[in-house]
Amino acid sequence: MRAHYRRPPPPPPHLPCLYLSAHPPAPLSPPPIPLASLPRHHHRHPYDSAAGHACTCAEDDHPLRPLPPPDTLLPLHSPSFSLPTPLHAMAPLAPRCCAQALLCAVLVLGAVLVRAESFTVTRDVTMSDTSFNGHTMVLDLSSSSADVVTVQLINSQVSGNGLTIRNSRGRSSSSARLSMSMATTTVTQSAITLSGVMPANSDIRIVATTGSLAPAQSLFDFSALALDTNATVMVENTAVTWPKDSINTGSIVLISAGGNAVGIKSTAALFVLDATAINGASVVNINTQSSFPITEGAALTVDYARCELCSSALVNINVPLVVDASSLFRVSNCKVVGASNGLLTSAGSITVSDKSAYLIYDSAVESGALFSFPTGLEDASEVFPFTVSGGSTVSFLNLKGISTGVAAGQSVPSSLEQSNAIGSGCVINDKELRVVSEYRSHGLNVETVVDSQGASSGTCVNAKCIPGNTKPGAAVSGTEPCTCQCSLPKYNSPFCTSVVDPMQNYNPEVECTVPDCATCDRLDPSNRCTECNTGYSLTRDHQCKATTTTTAPTCTVPHCSVCAAGSASVCSSCRPPYSLSNGVCVANTNVAAGAHTAALAAAVCVVAALYAF
């Protein structure tokens, strides 16, 4: 008697199973279910849960929120929710049972394998003795009701894939101001990246950074950074070394073509202060493949920098530069030693307009030319224009080098319209230039030569001031040097900038009075240290404490960055995004690395169960 195959009955509708037909005619497609229509206990948030335990969508206020890893999230209500093809192929031979358990098991396994490296800052955060390797800090101030959000990173170590700091995308604006500082950071063959449009009114200070980099690496990668609306980035007290005789070396600050409209505008600023590059390419390298604008009261300055054995100029600009609307470009108090590549290279047109300032002063090149203004690539006789107009100022003051580096027949600037080009105290090949004709014979097209006080014919010439923000020069008073007299109280001394200038309170000779401190904070040299002497480490209140002289045992606590002194099994500081609990690092409900992925598995399981109904 021929046996007949009997189709088993479908599973009861109350069981949370997916029924697999042997040959489904089309992908399984559950109807969309709006999350808002689910009961509260079914409304899960896939990212705010501990591994294996879903939580409700109640809003948390933790300053660090893990972000979903890219390309790992299945749409909860896809119009075509299909099971993988291999499961369909196996269906005729496989028992028809719940696929939910298998699906959940696969996703939970994925949660273990995926490590979250991103965290979001929403309110005040202080992190000390933290190691970063492939981490991204996202700045999201949209939910903050505070006037100021303070972020402090102290004694950080950056290696491997580095640290990226970026503004949150798609977030509403906030009235909160960001005050962020990184003090005493050690970077090993890695980079610190600032990306995106920084929050308005940001004040970001990166102080006392030391780096040992591979040949092609740059310490600070600002390639996709845009500064706008009172956002200020200060890179201060930096020392970086590259391998000797390296080829294609990096720079301390790199600004190249990125994903954002790169530039500085609307009273924003990038200040590079007290930076030393050894065996690198340059201190600042700008190569954005389009013009670089400094506009609307903005500033880009490089002060007290040093390039030792650098393969390019200390400041290397390979694109057109635009400085307009009472803005500032400045290179001052810099020195180039052990190489002949100069103080400044500018390979492209230069436009200084509308009461702006382009200032080069108090700097020296030990064994080479001061400048390089390359000609056009297609025609070597074509000189890129350097135009100055609209009541602007260009100054070359107290410079020293073997030559200016300006080619014969070339004038820098090439055009002056209702503006001023000023020279003073320049020494070329051991000869001081004293009159206009001597400057012009070396390619510097100045119209006014001022004395050591900064005056001409007894009147201050405002050689270092922002023209649009400064009163006309006054008569010289005795032997005192000329100073800038700002036209309105809102402008900042000493040069009447629209943004606060670090030169206002910087003195490289100031005595540091904090005990055991190598470098004090220029803003508060009596109370705040930014870099301690050898054998001491920086505390959260910017004092110096002695470090242990004994060899510490190897720390064995999972996810721990620093174990307690003398202990290998008791943690004192966890890696982000884990938190410290009784000497161990635990997965914080809001911050645990990988926890959001496990929660995602739970969320998908819930959808599978709902579909079965």
Buried (B, 14 or more C-beta within 10 A) or exposed (E): EEEEEEEEEEBEEEBBBBBBEEEEEEEBEBEEBEBEEEEEEBBBBBBBBBBEEBBEEEEBEBBBBBBBBEEEBBEBEEEEBEBEEEBBEEBEEEEBBBBBEEBBEEBBEBBEEBEBBBBBBBBBBEBBBBBBBBBBBBBBBBEBEBEEBBBBBBBBBBBEBBBBBBBBEEBEEBEBBBBBBBBBBBBBBBBBBBBBBBBBBBBBBBBBBBBBBEBEBBBBBBBBBBBBBBBBBBBBBBBBBBEEEBEEBBBBBBBBEBEBEBBBBBBBBBBBBBBBBBBBBBBBBBBBEEBBBBBBBBBBBBBBBBBBBBBBBBBBBBBBBBBBBBBBBBBBBBBBBEBEBBBBBBBBBBBBBBBBBBBBBBBBBBEBBBBBBBBEEEEEEEBBEBBBBBBBBBBBBBBBBBBBBBBEEBBBBBEBEEBBBBBBBBEBEEEEBBEBEBBBEBBBBBBBBBBEBBBBEEBBBBBBBBBBBBBEBEEBEEEEEBBBBBBEEEBBBBBBBBBBBBBEBBEEEEEBEBEBBBBBBBBEBEEBBBBBEEEBBBBEEBBBEEEEEEEBEEBEBEBBBBBBEEBBEBBBBBBBBBBBEEBBBBBBBBBBBBBBBBBBBBBBBBBBBBBBE
